[in-house]
Amino acid sequence: MRWGDFRRSSNVEDRRGSGGSGGGGLPGGRGGLGIGGLIIVGLIAWATGINPAVLIGGAEILMGGGDSSTSQPAPSQTARGTPPKDEMGQFASVVLAQTEDVWTPIFKAQGATYRPPGLVLFTGGTRSGCGAAQSAMGPFYCPTDQKVYLDLTFFDEMKRRFRAPGDFAAAYVIAHEVGHHVENQIGILAQVQERQRQSSRAEANALSVRVELMADCLAGVWAHHADAKWRILEEGDIEEAMNAASAIGDDRLQKQAQGYTVPDSFTHGTSAQRVSWFRKGLDTGSMKQCNAFQGRI
């Protein structure tokens, strides 16, 4: 992936080395193991989602409506400080900047204003607007403070444990979390939260799967437009992202961890679904193609 010559985002807060510990539990204080409550410890490192207990938002753009800005709280001010100087920190900053430069005109074309999320880099543990953040949780998006939380050592874990190396695989993970921010801005998360309150556990998990697949598709939309604008893709990059998407499928992770799958407990989608939805966004570049809440998935 070509990234070295591109601008860095100013919305990065580097807390690494601050010594702050986030304490126990997950965003929202539920103390579970990831979105919807993952039941296998081995899945934690790939819980690249959000906790449905803290979903918020309002929903217009995806369905063809107008600006949802009046219903959205303004993001908290991101503490910027000194920009990251290490290679991986700068890489994350570039990917965030590219998501800003892709989503801003897409929202503008639909009469809406895109408010970029912050990106918090931390080591070990820190605090988020959704509660404690720990490295073992993997990257996640907190809709309360509208920030993505990321311990960059997660990408080393991708290489070692899940055999999903590559800079574009890492970019896919960041873009997926930003996809949750897009979902928050257009109101999908609020709708899901309301429906989950009235649903059984299995139905709530199924809704979480749709949230995740939509974020995968939105990551593909980012990749489509970023490559069209800046020619960022190099040979093998698409395969890296597809490999990462496949590696985080609920079916694959559960089978590796316990030898069998429990479909009703799926919260992120199967490997095939995750690859398919990322590919849909990548091929079409259309936000409207990412509505995972209509029809079969």
C-alpha positions as CSV (number, residue, x, y, z in Angstrom):
1,M,0.0,0.0,0.0
2,R,1.3,3.4,-0.9
3,W,1.0,5.8,2.0
4,G,4.3,7.5,2.8
5,D,3.8,10.7,0.8
6,F,0.2,11.4,1.9
7,R,-1.0,13.8,4.6
8,R,-1.4,12.9,8.2
9,S,-4.6,13.5,10.1
10,S,-4.6,16.1,12.9
11,N,-7.3,14.1,14.7
12,V,-4.9,11.7,16.3
13,E,-4.3,11.5,20.1
14,D,-1.2,9.6,21.0
15,R,-1.5,8.3,24.6
16,R,1.3,5.8,24.3
17,G,3.8,6.0,27.0
18,S,1.4,8.0,29.2
19,G,1.3,5.2,31.7
20,G,-2.5,5.4,32.0
21,S,-4.4,2.1,32.6
22,G,-7.9,1.6,31.5
23,G,-8.8,-0.9,34.2
24,G,-11.1,-3.9,33.6
25,G,-14.2,-4.5,31.5
26,L,-15.4,-3.4,28.0
27,P,-16.9,-0.2,26.7
28,G,-20.2,0.4,28.4
29,G,-19.1,-1.4,31.6
30,R,-20.7,-4.7,30.6
31,G,-17.5,-6.7,31.4
32,G,-18.0,-9.0,28.4
33,L,-15.7,-10.2,25.7
34,G,-16.6,-8.0,22.7
35,I,-19.6,-6.9,20.6
36,G,-22.7,-8.8,21.8
37,G,-20.7,-10.7,24.3
38,L,-18.1,-13.0,22.7
39,I,-18.1,-16.4,24.4
40,I,-14.6,-17.5,23.6
41,V,-11.5,-15.8,24.9
42,G,-9.6,-16.6,21.7
43,L,-11.9,-14.3,19.8
44,I,-11.0,-11.2,21.8
45,A,-8.1,-10.1,19.6
46,W,-10.4,-10.0,16.6
47,A,-13.4,-8.3,18.2
48,T,-12.9,-5.3,15.9
49,G,-16.4,-4.0,16.6
50,I,-18.4,-1.9,19.0
51,N,-20.5,-2.7,22.1
52,P,-24.2,-2.6,21.2
53,A,-24.9,-1.4,24.7
54,V,-23.5,2.0,23.8
55,L,-24.8,2.4,20.3
56,I,-26.2,5.9,19.5
57,G,-27.1,7.9,16.4
58,G,-30.1,8.9,13.9
59,A,-30.6,7.6,10.2
60,E,-31.0,9.4,7.0
61,I,-28.2,9.3,4.5
62,L,-28.0,5.6,3.7
63,M,-31.7,5.5,3.0
64,G,-31.5,8.6,0.7
65,G,-32.4,11.2,3.3
66,G,-30.7,14.5,4.2
67,D,-28.4,15.8,6.8
68,S,-28.5,14.1,10.2
69,S,-26.4,16.7,11.8
70,T,-29.2,18.2,14.0
71,S,-29.6,14.9,15.8
72,Q,-26.0,14.1,16.3
73,P,-24.0,15.3,19.3
74,A,-20.8,17.1,18.4
75,P,-17.6,15.0,18.8
76,S,-15.6,15.8,21.9
77,Q,-12.5,17.9,21.2
78,T,-9.6,15.5,20.2
79,A,-6.4,16.1,22.1
80,R,-3.9,16.4,19.4
81,G,-0.5,17.0,21.0
82,T,2.6,15.8,19.2
83,P,1.9,13.8,16.1
84,P,3.1,10.2,16.1
85,K,6.7,10.0,14.9
86,D,7.0,6.2,14.6
87,E,6.2,4.4,11.4
88,M,3.1,2.6,12.5
89,G,1.7,5.7,14.2
90,Q,2.2,7.7,11.1
91,F,0.7,5.0,9.0
92,A,-2.5,5.0,11.2
93,S,-2.6,8.8,10.9
94,V,-2.4,8.6,7.1
95,V,-5.2,6.0,6.9
96,L,-7.4,8.2,9.1
97,A,-6.7,11.2,6.9
98,Q,-7.7,9.3,3.8
99,T,-10.9,8.2,5.4
100,E,-11.6,11.9,6.2
101,D,-10.8,12.9,2.6
102,V,-13.1,10.1,1.2
103,W,-16.1,10.5,3.5
104,T,-16.2,14.3,3.6
105,P,-17.2,14.7,-0.1
106,I,-19.5,11.6,0.0
107,F,-21.5,13.2,2.8
108,K,-21.4,16.6,1.1
109,A,-22.9,15.1,-2.1
110,Q,-25.9,14.0,0.0
111,G,-26.3,17.4,1.7
112,A,-24.7,16.3,5.0
113,T,-21.6,17.2,6.9
114,Y,-19.1,14.6,7.9
115,R,-17.5,15.0,11.3
116,P,-14.3,12.9,11.4
117,P,-13.7,10.7,14.4
118,G,-10.7,11.0,16.6
119,L,-8.1,8.2,16.7
120,V,-6.6,7.3,20.1
121,L,-3.4,5.4,20.1
122,F,-2.6,3.7,23.4
123,T,-0.6,0.9,24.9
124,G,-2.0,-1.6,27.3
125,G,-5.0,0.3,28.6
126,T,-6.6,3.7,28.7
127,R,-10.0,5.3,29.3
128,S,-12.7,5.9,26.6
129,G,-16.0,7.6,26.6
130,C,-17.5,4.1,26.7
131,G,-15.4,2.9,29.7
132,A,-12.2,1.0,30.0
133,A,-10.1,0.3,26.9
134,Q,-7.7,-2.6,26.9
135,S,-5.3,-4.0,24.3
136,A,-6.9,-7.5,24.6
137,M,-10.2,-6.0,23.3
138,G,-8.7,-5.2,19.9
139,P,-9.5,-2.0,18.1
140,F,-13.0,-0.5,18.7
141,Y,-15.1,2.5,18.1
142,C,-16.8,4.4,20.9
143,P,-19.9,6.2,19.7
144,T,-20.1,8.2,23.0
145,D,-17.0,10.2,22.4
146,Q,-16.8,9.4,18.6
147,K,-13.3,8.0,18.7
148,V,-11.5,4.9,17.5
149,Y,-9.3,3.2,20.1
150,L,-6.2,1.3,18.8
151,D,-3.2,-0.4,20.4
152,L,-0.9,-0.7,17.4
153,T,0.6,-4.0,18.7
154,F,-2.7,-5.5,17.5
155,F,-1.3,-5.6,14.1
156,D,1.6,-7.7,15.3
157,E,-1.0,-10.1,16.7
158,M,-2.7,-10.2,13.3
159,K,0.6,-11.4,11.8
160,R,1.5,-13.9,14.5
161,R,-1.8,-15.5,15.6
162,F,-4.0,-15.0,12.6
163,R,-1.6,-15.0,9.7
164,A,-3.1,-11.8,8.3
165,P,-0.1,-9.6,7.7
166,G,0.2,-6.6,5.5
167,D,-0.2,-2.8,5.6
168,F,-3.5,-2.9,3.7
169,A,-4.9,-5.5,6.1
170,A,-4.1,-3.1,8.9
171,A,-5.7,-0.2,6.9
172,Y,-8.8,-2.4,6.4
173,V,-9.1,-2.8,10.2
174,I,-8.9,1.0,10.7
175,A,-11.3,1.7,7.9
176,H,-13.8,-0.8,9.4
177,E,-13.8,1.0,12.7
178,V,-14.3,4.3,10.9
179,G,-17.2,2.6,9.1
180,H,-18.8,2.3,12.5
181,H,-18.4,6.0,12.9
182,V,-20.2,6.5,9.6
183,E,-23.0,4.2,10.8
184,N,-23.2,6.4,13.9
185,Q,-23.4,9.6,12.0
186,I,-26.2,8.4,9.7
187,G,-28.1,6.9,12.6
188,I,-27.9,3.2,12.0
189,L,-26.5,2.5,15.5
190,A,-29.4,4.2,17.2
191,Q,-31.9,2.1,15.2
192,V,-30.0,-1.1,16.0
193,Q,-29.9,-0.3,19.7
194,E,-33.6,0.2,19.9
195,R,-34.3,-3.0,18.0
196,Q,-31.9,-5.0,20.2
197,R,-33.8,-3.8,23.4
198,Q,-36.9,-5.6,22.0
199,S,-35.1,-8.7,20.8
200,S,-33.9,-12.1,22.1
201,R,-30.2,-12.7,22.5
202,A,-30.0,-14.6,19.2
203,E,-31.9,-11.8,17.4
204,A,-29.7,-9.1,19.0
205,N,-26.6,-11.0,17.8
206,A,-28.0,-11.2,14.3
207,L,-28.4,-7.4,14.3
208,S,-24.8,-7.1,15.4
209,V,-23.7,-9.2,12.5
210,R,-25.5,-6.8,10.1
211,V,-23.8,-3.8,11.8
212,E,-20.4,-5.4,11.3
213,L,-21.0,-6.4,7.7
214,M,-22.1,-2.9,6.9
215,A,-18.9,-1.6,8.4
216,D,-16.9,-4.1,6.3
217,C,-18.7,-2.8,3.2
218,L,-18.0,0.8,4.2
219,A,-14.4,0.0,4.6
220,G,-14.5,-1.3,1.0
221,V,-16.1,2.0,-0.1
222,W,-13.2,3.8,1.4
223,A,-10.7,1.6,-0.4
224,H,-12.5,2.1,-3.7
225,H,-12.4,5.9,-3.5
226,A,-8.9,6.1,-1.9
227,D,-7.5,4.1,-4.8
228,A,-9.4,6.1,-7.4
229,K,-8.1,9.3,-5.9
230,W,-4.5,8.4,-5.0
231,R,-3.7,5.0,-6.5
232,I,-2.8,3.6,-3.1
233,L,-3.2,-0.1,-4.0
234,E,-0.2,-2.2,-4.8
235,E,0.1,-5.8,-5.9
236,G,-1.2,-8.2,-3.3
237,D,-3.0,-5.5,-1.2
238,I,-6.6,-6.7,-2.0
239,E,-5.5,-10.2,-1.1
240,E,-4.2,-8.9,2.2
241,A,-7.6,-7.3,3.0
242,M,-9.5,-10.4,1.9
243,N,-7.3,-12.6,4.0
244,A,-7.9,-10.4,7.1
245,A,-11.6,-10.3,6.5
246,S,-11.7,-14.1,6.2
247,A,-9.6,-14.5,9.3
248,I,-12.1,-12.6,11.5
249,G,-15.1,-14.6,10.5
250,D,-17.1,-15.9,13.5
251,D,-17.2,-19.4,12.0
252,R,-13.5,-19.7,11.5
253,L,-12.6,-18.2,14.8
254,Q,-15.0,-20.4,16.8
255,K,-13.9,-23.5,15.0
256,Q,-10.3,-22.7,15.7
257,A,-11.0,-22.0,19.3
258,Q,-13.4,-24.8,20.2
259,G,-13.7,-27.1,17.2
260,Y,-17.3,-26.3,16.3
261,T,-19.5,-23.3,15.6
262,V,-22.5,-21.8,17.3
263,P,-24.3,-19.7,14.7
264,D,-26.7,-18.0,17.1
265,S,-23.7,-16.6,18.9
266,F,-22.2,-15.0,15.8
267,T,-21.8,-11.3,16.2
268,H,-19.5,-10.3,13.2
269,G,-20.5,-12.7,10.4
270,T,-18.9,-15.7,8.7
271,S,-15.7,-15.4,6.8
272,A,-17.5,-15.7,3.5
273,Q,-19.9,-12.9,4.5
274,R,-17.2,-10.6,5.7
275,V,-15.2,-11.0,2.5
276,S,-18.3,-10.6,0.4
277,W,-19.4,-7.4,2.0
278,F,-16.0,-5.8,1.9
279,R,-15.8,-6.8,-1.8
280,K,-19.2,-5.2,-2.5
281,G,-18.0,-1.9,-1.2
282,L,-14.7,-2.1,-2.9
283,D,-16.2,-3.0,-6.3
284,T,-19.1,-0.5,-6.3
285,G,-17.8,2.4,-4.2
286,S,-21.4,3.0,-3.3
287,M,-22.5,3.7,0.2
288,K,-26.1,2.7,-0.6
289,Q,-24.9,-0.8,-1.6
290,C,-23.8,-1.2,2.1
291,N,-27.3,-1.4,3.6
292,A,-27.0,-4.8,5.3
293,F,-30.4,-4.3,7.0
294,Q,-32.4,-5.2,3.9
295,G,-32.8,-8.7,2.7
296,R,-30.5,-11.7,3.2
297,I,-26.9,-11.3,4.1
